[in-house]
Amino acid sequence: MRFAGTYHPIPFLLERLSHYLPGVTTTSALWLDYNKQLRTSHESAPLSDYLKVKAQELRKAQKRIEWSRTEDLFENHKPETSQLSFEDEDAMNVLRLYFQSPIDGLNDIITIRFTNNVFLKNLNIQFKGISTQEKHILSSMLISILSAEHQKAVEERDFLMRVEQINKKQTHKIKQLTEDLKSTEQLYSSAISNILNDFKQKLEIKLNKEFVFSNKVIYKLAKERLSIQAIEAAIENAIYLAYNLNLSERQIRITADHIQLDKVKAVVNHSNTIRKSDTKTNHLLDRYETAAIHVLEKGLNVNGKTIAAHLDPPVTPPAITDAVKKNKTKISYLLQQYPEKWPNTRKSIKPIANLDETIVKSRVV
């Protein structure tokens, strides 16, 4: 079934007329389509420039109903102002109905020709067709019914267009969210790759082996949004599992199958809030942020030097730089995973600000 709103209202009415007046009419129409092209029901090609001018004049008519002798809208004729004879009345068997266009506000026109042997009642044998009174009743009924159908098609189209716009916005939003998700996964993957490389180096020295991780390992860990401890636990378990199964190999490849997430569920952090006891790095960043807030409360400029002086106990600015350098990978990961945390620290301690700037640039890319 095709909705009325998928039609232009005039072709929609032409289809409906055969249901209202079966077998007794021929119809034609003139209308402006949604591409702002003048159309007629008898021509597939566009109208000539001359006929377009005439059509626009016809569409300016200030009327709703008109009886005529001819179906041809472009045929020159003058409306009858004098008293019509019975023969003249019989000849007026074409009904023109005018509907306001939803595109430009002028009129679209439908013509309906009634055959001479049509009777609404058989009371007066003097006329060969519909009487004047019957024409008035018929035309009033038709314009009322068809105007309602015309309005239905216009309103339904407006509704369908709004639904289409909503669907387009939702599609665009889903696409944007998908792109944002991919970007976030790439950020996490980059941070996890750094954590993995730092952590595996310790075990390579300890076990005298070289461990190579597939990209699927990093992707699997990135999807889980694990805490640093959980990532390190998962990596350690995977390395020992692969190591025990490949004792004779100098280079051991770690695959996603070696990552057993059920073994590290106890340390998976599902909360958006970091607890201070989670890691030393969290605690370090919290200390810097607390000192920065104290500096602000005193009305001083917040920088590495003033933050260092307000730590408990105080330290030197180079000590902060050294601490950030030693924990660079973990700090970078935490800054990415919790973008709302440590706002003053991110701006005021230069090595941390540099890390944060790198993260922001990577998001834009």
KETITI-874694 format. One record per residue (C-alpha): z, y negated, x negated; residue in three letters; residue number from 1. Coordinates in steps of 0.1 Angstrom, whole numbers. Each point is the difference from the previous one (the first is absolute). Example, Ala and Ser with C-alpha at 12.3 -4.5 7.8 and 13.67 -1.06 7.14 Angstrom:
2
      w      v      u  residuo  num
     78     45   -123      Ala    1
     -7    -34    -14      Ser    2
//
This chain:
365
      w      v      u  residuo  num
      0      0      0      Met    1
     -9    -34    -13      Arg    2
     24    -29      6      Phe    3
    -12    -31     18      Ala    4
     11    -21    -29      Gly    5
    -25     16    -23      Thr    6
    -28    -15     21      Tyr    7
    -12    -36      4      His    8
     11     -6     36      Pro    9
    -36     -5     13      Ile   10
    -14     34    -11      Pro   11
     33     15     13      Phe   12
     -6    -15     34      Leu   13
    -37     11      1      Leu   14
     12     36     -5      Glu   15
     27     -4     27      Arg   16
    -25    -14     26      Leu   17
    -16     34      5      Ser   18
     34     12     12      His   19
      5    -29     24      Tyr   20
    -35     -1     13      Leu   21
    -16     34     -5      Pro   22
    -37      3      5      Gly   23
     -6    -34     16      Val   24
     -4    -24    -28      Thr   25
    -18    -10    -32      Thr   26
     19    -22    -24      Thr   27
     -6    -22    -30      Ser   28
     21    -24    -20      Ala   29
      2    -28    -25      Leu   30
     30     -4    -24      Trp   31
     12    -11    -34      Leu   32
     12     30    -20      Asp   33
     29      2    -25      Tyr   34
    -24     -9    -28      Asn   35
     -9    -32     18      Lys   36
    -35     12      8      Gln   37
    -15     -5     34      Leu   38
    -10     33     16      Arg   39
    -17     12     32      Thr   40
      1     34     15      Ser   41
    -38      3     -2      His   42
     -5     -9    -36      Glu   43
     11     16    -32      Ser   44
    -15    -27    -21      Ala   45
     16    -35     -2      Pro   46
    -13    -26     23      Leu   47
    -25    -26    -12      Ser   48
     13    -34     -9      Asp   49
    -16    -14     32      Tyr   50
     18     25     23      Leu   51
     32     -5    -19      Lys   52
      0    -36     10      Val   53
     -8      9     36      Lys   54
     27     27     -1      Ala   55
     27    -25    -12      Gln   56
    -10    -24     29      Glu   57
      4     28     25      Leu   58
     34     10    -15      Arg   59
     13    -36      6      Lys   60
     -3      4     38      Ala   61
     33     -9     18      Gln   62
     -1     28     25      Lys   63
     12     36      6      Arg   64
    -24     13     26      Ile   65
    -37     -7      8      Glu   66
    -26     17     22      Trp   67
    -36     -2    -13      Ser   68
    -35     14      6      Arg   69
     -6     12    -35      Thr   70
     17     21    -26      Glu   71
    -16    -19    -28      Asp   72
     26    -25    -13      Leu   73
    -27    -19    -19      Phe   74
    -24     -5     29      Glu   75
     -1    -36     12      Asn   76
     14     -4     35      His   77
     18    -26     19      Lys   78
     30      7     22      Pro   79
     -7     -3     37      Glu   80
     17    -29     17      Thr   81
    -18      0     33      Ser   82
      6     24     29      Gln   83
    -14     35     -9      Leu   84
    -21     20     24      Ser   85
      7     36      8      Phe   86
    -28     10    -24      Glu   87
     15    -22    -27      Asp   88
     34     15      6      Glu   89
    -14     35     -4      Asp   90
    -17    -10    -33      Ala   91
     34    -11    -15      Met   92
     10     35    -10      Asn   93
     10     -6    -37      Val   94
     37     -7     -6      Leu   95
     10    -19    -32      Arg   96
     36      3    -11      Leu   97
     14    -23    -27      Tyr   98
     28     10    -24      Phe   99
     17    -22    -26      Gln  100
     -9     12    -35      Ser  101
     29     10    -22      Pro  102
    -19    -13    -30      Ile  103
    -11    -36      8      Asp  104
     13     -7     35      Gly  105
    -34     -4     16      Leu  106
    -12     24     26      Asn  107
    -15     35     -4      Asp  108
    -22     10     29      Ile  109
     -6     33     19      Ile  110
    -27      3     26      Thr  111
     -1     27     27      Ile  112
    -31      6     22      Arg  113
      6     16     33      Phe  114
    -29     19     16      Thr  115
    -13    -12     34      Asn  116
     12     30     19      Asn  117
     37     -5     -8      Val  118
     22     -6     30      Phe  119
     38     -5      0      Leu  120
     -1      5     38      Lys  121
    -26      8     25      Asn  122
      7    -26     27      Leu  123
    -29    -24     -4      Asn  124
    -35     15     -3      Ile  125
    -16    -35     -3      Gln  126
      7      0    -38      Phe  127
    -17     23    -25      Lys  128
     31      0    -23      Gly  129
     34    -15     -5      Ile  130
     10    -29     22      Ser  131
     13    -33    -13      Thr  132
     35      8     11      Gln  133
     -2     34    -16      Glu  134
    -13    -15    -32      Lys  135
     30    -23     -1      His  136
     24     29      5      Ile  137
    -18     22    -24      Leu  138
     -3    -26    -28      Ser  139
     37    -10      4      Ser  140
     11     36     -2      Met  141
    -21      7    -30      Leu  142
     10    -31    -20      Ile  143
     36      8      7      Ser  144
     -2     36    -11      Ile  145
    -23     -6    -30      Leu  146
     21    -30    -12      Ser  147
     30     23     -1      Ala  148
    -19     26    -20      Glu  149
    -14    -28    -23      His  150
     35    -12     -6      Gln  151
     12     35     -7      Lys  152
    -27      5    -27      Ala  153
      9    -33    -16      Val  154
     38      6      0      Glu  155
     -4     36    -12      Glu  156
    -22    -12    -29      Arg  157
     26    -25    -10      Asp  158
     26     27      1      Phe  159
    -21     24    -21      Leu  160
     -7    -27    -25      Met  161
     37     -7     -4      Arg  162
      7     37     -4      Val  163
    -28      2    -26      Glu  164
     15    -29    -19      Gln  165
     35     16      0      Ile  166
    -15     33    -12      Asn  167
    -19    -19    -28      Lys  168
     33    -17    -11      Lys  169
     18     33      0      Gln  170
    -27     17    -20      Thr  171
      1    -29    -25      His  172
     38      2     -2      Lys  173
     -1     38     -6      Ile  174
    -26     -6    -27      Lys  175
     21    -27    -16      Gln  176
     31     22      2      Leu  177
    -19     29    -15      Thr  178
    -12    -22    -29      Glu  179
     36    -13     -5      Asp  180
     13     36      0      Leu  181
    -26      9    -27      Lys  182
     10    -30    -20      Ser  183
     37      8      3      Thr  184
     -7     36    -10      Glu  185
    -19    -12    -31      Gln  186
     30    -22     -9      Leu  187
     24     28      4      Tyr  188
    -23     24    -19      Ser  189
     -2    -25    -29      Ser  190
     38     -4     -1      Ala  191
      6     38      3      Ile  192
    -25      7    -27      Ser  193
     20    -23    -24      Asn  194
     33     17     10      Ile  195
    -16     34     -5      Leu  196
    -13     -8    -34      Asn  197
     33    -14    -12      Asp  198
     20     29     13      Phe  199
    -23     28    -11      Lys  200
      0    -13    -36      Gln  201
     37      8     -3      Lys  202
     -6     36     12      Leu  203
    -31      4    -23      Glu  204
     22     -8    -30      Ile  205
     27     23     13      Lys  206
    -22     30      8      Leu  207
    -27     -6    -27      Asn  208
    -28      2     25      Lys  209
    -26    -24     14      Glu  210
      0     -4     38      Phe  211
    -31    -13     18      Val  212
      3    -11     37      Phe  213
    -28      1     25      Ser  214
     -7    -31     21      Asn  215
     10     21     31      Lys  216
     36      1    -13      Val  217
      2    -38     -1      Ile  218
    -16     -3     35      Tyr  219
     24     26     14      Lys  220
     31    -18    -13      Leu  221
    -14    -34     11      Ala  222
     -3     11     36      Lys  223
     36      9      2      Glu  224
     15    -34    -10      Arg  225
     26     16    -21      Leu  226
     28    -17    -20      Ser  227
     -3      0    -37      Ile  228
     27     27     -3      Gln  229
    -19     22     24      Ala  230
    -33     -5    -19      Ile  231
     16      9    -33      Glu  232
     17     30     16      Ala  233
    -34     12     14      Ala  234
    -17     -5    -33      Ile  235
     27     18    -20      Glu  236
     -1     30     24      Asn  237
    -38      1     -2      Ala  238
      0     -1    -38      Ile  239
     26     28     -3      Tyr  240
    -18     21     26      Leu  241
    -34     -3    -18      Ala  242
     18      4    -34      Tyr  243
     16     33     10      Asn  244
    -33     13     13      Leu  245
    -20    -10    -31      Asn  246
     22      6    -31      Leu  247
    -29      8    -23      Ser  248
    -21    -31      8      Glu  249
      2    -31    -21      Arg  250
    -14    -22     27      Gln  251
     13      6     35      Ile  252
    -17    -14     31      Arg  253
     23    -11     29      Ile  254
    -17      2     35      Thr  255
     12    -11     34      Ala  256
     10     36      7      Asp  257
     28     -4    -27      His  258
     15    -29     20      Ile  259
     27     15     22      Gln  260
     12    -29     22      Leu  261
     25     22     19      Asp  262
     20      2    -32      Lys  263
      5    -38     -2      Val  264
      6     -8     37      Lys  265
     36     -8     -8      Ala  266
    -11    -30    -21      Val  267
    -28    -13     22      Val  268
      8    -35     12      Asn  269
    -11     -5     36      His  270
     17    -34      3      Ser  271
    -16    -34     -6      Asn  272
     33    -12    -15      Thr  273
      9      7    -36      Ile  274
     36     11     -7      Arg  275
     14    -14    -32      Lys  276
     11     35    -11      Ser  277
    -36     14      1      Asp  278
     -9     -9    -36      Thr  279
     10    -20    -29      Lys  280
    -32    -20      4      Thr  281
      8     -9     36      Asn  282
     35    -11    -12      His  283
    -16    -21    -28      Leu  284
    -23    -19     24      Leu  285
     29     -5     24      Asp  286
     21    -16    -28      Arg  287
    -29    -23     -9      Tyr  288
     -4    -11     36      Glu  289
     37     -6      5      Thr  290
      1    -22    -31      Ala  291
    -31    -19     12      Ala  292
     17     -7     33      Ile  293
     31    -14    -19      His  294
    -23    -22    -20      Val  295
    -15    -14     32      Leu  296
     34     -6     16      Glu  297
      9    -22    -30      Lys  298
    -32    -20      4      Gly  299
    -14     10    -34      Leu  300
    -36     11     -9      Asn  301
     -4     37      3      Val  302
    -15     16    -31      Asn  303
      6     28    -24      Gly  304
     25    -21    -20      Lys  305
     22    -11     29      Thr  306
     -1     35     16      Ile  307
     11     15    -33      Ala  308
     29    -24     -2      Ala  309
     12      8     35      His  310
     -1     38     -3      Leu  311
     33     18      0      Asp  312
      5      4    -29      Pro  313
    -24    -27    -14      Pro  314
    -29     11    -23      Val  315
    -26    -18    -20      Thr  316
    -36     -6     14      Pro  317
    -14     24    -26      Pro  318
     23     27     13      Ala  319
    -16     -4     35      Ile  320
    -35      2    -16      Thr  321
     10     31    -19      Asp  322
     15     17     31      Ala  323
    -32     -8     21      Val  324
    -22     14    -28      Lys  325
     20     33     -1      Lys  326
     -1      4     37      Asn  327
    -35    -15      6      Lys  328
    -15     30     18      Thr  329
     29      5     24      Lys  330
      3    -38      7      Ile  331
    -37     -1      8      Ser  332
      3     29     24      Tyr  333
     30    -15     18      Leu  334
    -17    -34      3      Leu  335
    -30     17     16      Gln  336
     20     22     23      Gln  337
     24    -27     12      Tyr  338
    -20    -33      1      Pro  339
     28    -18     20      Glu  340
     27      6    -26      Lys  341
     11    -23    -30      Trp  342
    -20    -31      9      Pro  343
     17    -23    -25      Asn  344
     -1     26    -28      Thr  345
    -38      5      6      Arg  346
     -7    -37     -6      Lys  347
     26    -10    -26      Ser  348
      1     27    -26      Ile  349
    -33     -3    -18      Lys  350
     -7     37    -10      Pro  351
      9     10     36      Ile  352
    -22    -28     14      Ala  353
    -29     13    -21      Asn  354
      5     35     14      Leu  355
      1    -14     36      Asp  356
    -31    -21     -6      Glu  357
    -19     31    -12      Thr  358
     10     18     32      Ile  359
    -11    -29     23      Val  360
    -34     -1    -18      Lys  361
     -5     37      4      Ser  362
      6     -3     37      Arg  363
    -26    -27      3      Val  364
    -25     22    -18      Val  365
//
